[in-house]
Amino acid sequence: MALESVRFSILDRSRVRRGQTHADALRETVAFAKLAERWGYHRFWVAEHHSVPGVAGTAPTVLAAAVAAATSRIRVGTGGVMLPNHQPLVVAEQFGVLASLFPGRVDMGLGRSVGFTDGVRRALGHGLDDADDFDARLTELLAYFGTGRAGVHAGSAEGVEVPAFLLATGSGAERAARFGLPLVIAPIAGTQAMVESIERYRTLFRPSARTTRPYVIVSAAVVIADSTEQAHHLLFPEAWSSAHSRTHGEFLPLIPPADIDPASMTDRQRQLFERSLGSQIHGTEDQVAEAVENLVSRTDADEILVHTSTFDRDARWDSHRRLARVVGLESWSDRQTSREQLRSENKPTRPAIHSTV
């Protein structure tokens, strides 16, 4: 499959780097979205995490509003709002307001996760079992975009078209098929397991008023650098943070690759660290182009959602810029420049007028 036929988008979790504040990270997210639009990416999504030192993205609909206000074309959404943490009516109203302010540009990505720890779940007013009624919450949420539910109406959302997407965790692929919604999925349990989930989704998919055919977004980490070794080292901060979270219970701010020594890790940490590195696409432009094309071929994905993080902000942004070029995205600003240049070149010439003044 030609990469030019696949959409490419970005998920940004507003990762915090060592020595940086959450406010710094949030402002960088908005700046990054403006670049993503210039490079030609289709969507820019933000995430929801609570009480995490290394992640500033805590209020996705608020941050999405800031991103949408700073851009003009790129679709903006959430990857995603964790529905068990919120009342469906409030979520519907928030997205209704977003879609009213930025018509035709807002996506509603929804997830099933609850707070990372017992303390966070208590602070949010929820427990682990709140994820069990996800189907009921989702049904209620979608109803508010129609004629309401049980006499209750979300005025800002009623009759407003906001595409909904489901993030696959556990039985998420089957749920997306049952509700007739686009699927967002990552190779958390390995690429083969992801491919099998996608196949089940396509087999079980029931067309709905929102989506008439299966639509698959594969989320993947992608890093491009001048060499394979450089790209590999750019992955270290996120892999280290992930390994630390699974052994200590929290994502810490990202640290420089030079400060990460696998030899000093416990056996469990090193195993998680290496597993995280192995699941991410990295290398030179040619290597990444081949790897991404293989991923698209195996999954028949309609869209790739890139979610790369590293300590070096400029290297990360450069990687996304290179990926846009590798996969054939044409930047909006370049298209505008080309159009203006074409008009100028085709503009009829007039005889020079000589004046004595």
Residue pairs with C-beta under 8 A, 6 or more apart in sequence:
1 293
1 296
1 297
1 300
3 289
3 292
3 293
3 296
3 326
3 327
3 328
4 327
4 328
6 296
6 301
6 302
6 303
6 304
6 327
7 42
7 43
7 302
7 303
7 304
8 41
8 42
8 303
8 304
8 306
8 323
8 324
8 327
8 329
9 41
9 42
9 43
9 44
9 45
9 75
9 217
9 303
9 304
9 305
9 306
10 32
10 33
10 36
10 41
10 43
10 44
10 45
10 305
10 306
10 307
10 320
11 45
11 46
11 47
11 79
11 219
11 305
11 306
11 307
12 29
12 32
12 33
12 44
12 45
12 46
12 47
12 57
12 307
13 46
13 47
13 49
13 55
13 57
13 307
13 309
14 22
14 25
14 26
14 28
14 29
14 46
14 47
14 55
14 56
14 57
14 63
15 25
15 54
15 55
15 56
15 238
15 253
15 254
15 309
16 22
16 24
16 25
16 53
16 54
16 55
16 56
16 253
16 254
17 25
17 237
17 253
17 254
17 255
17 311
17 313
18 253
18 254
18 255
18 256
18 311
19 253
20 253
22 56
23 56
25 56
26 56
26 57
26 63
26 66
28 313
29 46
29 56
29 57
29 63
29 67
30 63
30 66
30 67
30 70
32 44
32 317
33 44
33 67
33 70
33 71
33 74
33 76
34 70
34 71
35 317
35 320
35 321
36 44
36 74
36 320
37 44
37 71
37 72
37 73
37 74
37 332
38 331
38 332
38 333
39 320
39 321
39 324
39 329
39 331
40 324
40 329
40 330
40 331
40 332
41 74
41 320
41 324
41 329
42 74
42 75
42 303
43 74
43 75
43 76
43 77
43 107
43 303
43 305
44 67
44 71
44 74
44 75
44 76
44 77
45 64
45 76
45 77
45 78
45 79
45 80
45 107
45 109
45 305
46 57
46 60
46 63
46 64
46 67
46 77
46 78
46 79
47 55
47 57
47 60
47 78
47 79
47 80
48 57
48 58
48 59
48 60
48 78
48 80
48 81
48 82
48 85
48 111
49 55
49 57
49 58
49 116
49 251
50 58
50 85
50 115
50 116
50 120
50 123
50 124
51 115
51 116
51 117
51 119
51 120
51 123
52 116
52 250
52 251
53 250
53 251
53 252
53 253
54 241
54 250
54 251
54 252
54 253
54 254
55 251
57 63
60 78
60 79
60 80
60 81
61 78
61 81
61 91
61 94
61 95
61 98
64 76
64 77
64 78
64 98
64 106
65 98
65 101
65 102
67 76
68 76
68 98
68 101
68 102
68 105
68 106
69 102
73 105
73 332
74 105
75 105
75 106
75 107
76 98
76 102
76 105
76 106
76 107
77 106
77 107
77 108
77 109
77 165
78 107
78 108
78 109
78 110
79 109
79 111
79 167
79 184
79 219
79 305
79 307
80 108
80 109
80 110
80 111
80 165
80 167
80 184
81 91
81 108
81 109
81 110
81 111
82 110
82 111
82 112
82 113
82 114
83 91
83 110
83 111
83 112
83 134
83 137
83 138
83 141
84 112
84 113
84 114
84 126
84 130
84 131
84 133
84 134
84 137
85 114
85 115
85 124
85 126
85 130
88 137
88 138
88 140
88 141
88 144
89 140
89 144
89 152
89 154
91 108
91 141
92 141
92 144
92 145
92 154
92 156
92 157
93 144
93 154
93 155
93 156
93 157
95 106
95 108
95 157
95 160
95 162
96 144
96 145
96 154
96 155
96 156
96 157
96 158
96 160
96 162
97 156
98 106
98 162
99 106
99 157
99 160
99 161
99 162
100 156
100 160
106 162
107 162
107 163
107 165
108 162
108 163
108 164
108 165
109 164
109 165
109 166
109 167
109 184
110 138
110 141
110 164
110 165
110 166
110 167
111 166
111 167
111 169
112 131
112 134
112 167
112 169
112 170
112 172
113 131
113 169
114 121
114 124
114 126
114 127
114 128
114 130
114 131
115 121
115 122
115 123
115 124
115 126
116 249
116 250
117 249
121 127
121 128
134 175
135 175
138 166
138 175
138 179
140 149
142 164
142 179
142 210
143 149
144 152
144 153
144 154
144 157
144 158
145 154
145 157
145 158
145 159
145 160
145 161
145 162
146 158
146 159
147 153
147 158
148 154
148 158
163 182
163 210
164 181
164 182
164 210
165 181
165 182
165 183
165 184
165 217
166 172
166 175
166 176
166 179
166 181
166 182
166 183
166 184
167 184
167 185
168 176
168 183
168 184
168 185
168 186
168 197
168 201
172 183
172 185
173 183
173 185
173 197
173 198
173 200
173 201
174 200
174 201
174 204
176 182
176 183
176 201
176 205
177 183
177 200
177 201
177 202
177 203
177 204
177 205
177 206
177 214
178 204
178 206
179 206
179 208
180 205
180 206
180 207
180 208
180 209
180 210
180 211
181 208
181 210
181 211
182 211
182 214
182 215
182 216
182 217
183 198
183 201
183 214
183 215
183 216
183 217
184 217
184 219
184 305
185 194
185 197
185 198
185 201
185 216
185 217
185 218
185 219
186 194
186 218
186 219
186 220
186 307
187 193
187 194
187 218
187 220
187 279
188 194
190 279
191 279
191 295
191 298
194 218
194 299
195 298
195 299
198 216
198 218
198 299
198 300
201 214
201 216
202 214
202 216
205 213
205 214
207 213
215 302
215 303
216 299
216 300
216 301
216 302
216 303
217 301
217 302
217 303
217 304
217 305
218 295
218 296
218 299
218 301
218 303
218 304
218 305
219 304
219 305
219 306
219 307
220 280
220 281
220 292
220 295
220 304
220 305
220 306
220 307
221 235
221 238
221 279
221 280
221 281
221 306
221 307
221 308
221 309
222 280
222 281
222 282
222 288
222 292
222 304
222 306
222 308
222 319
222 323
223 231
223 234
223 235
223 280
223 281
223 282
223 283
223 288
223 308
223 310
223 316
223 319
224 231
224 282
224 283
224 284
224 285
224 288
224 318
224 319
224 322
224 323
224 326
225 231
225 234
225 282
225 283
225 284
225 315
225 319
226 284
227 284
228 282
228 283
228 284
228 287
231 282
231 283
231 284
231 288
231 319
232 277
232 282
233 257
234 257
234 282
234 310
234 312
234 315
234 316
234 319
235 276
235 277
235 280
235 282
235 310
236 257
236 260
236 277
236 310
237 254
237 255
237 256
237 257
237 260
237 309
237 310
237 311
238 254
238 276
238 308
238 309
238 310
239 273
239 274
239 276
239 277
239 280
240 255
240 260
240 273
241 251
241 252
241 253
241 254
242 251
242 272
242 273
242 276
243 265
243 269
243 270
243 272
243 273
243 276
244 250
244 251
244 252
244 269
245 251
245 252
246 272
247 266
247 268
247 269
247 272
254 309
254 310
254 311
255 311
256 311
256 312
257 310
257 311
262 270
262 273
262 274
265 273
280 308
281 288
281 291
281 292
281 295
282 288
283 291
285 322
285 325
285 326
288 323
288 326
289 326
289 327
292 304
292 323
292 326
292 327
295 301
295 304
296 304
306 320
306 323
308 316
308 319
308 320
309 316
310 316
324 331
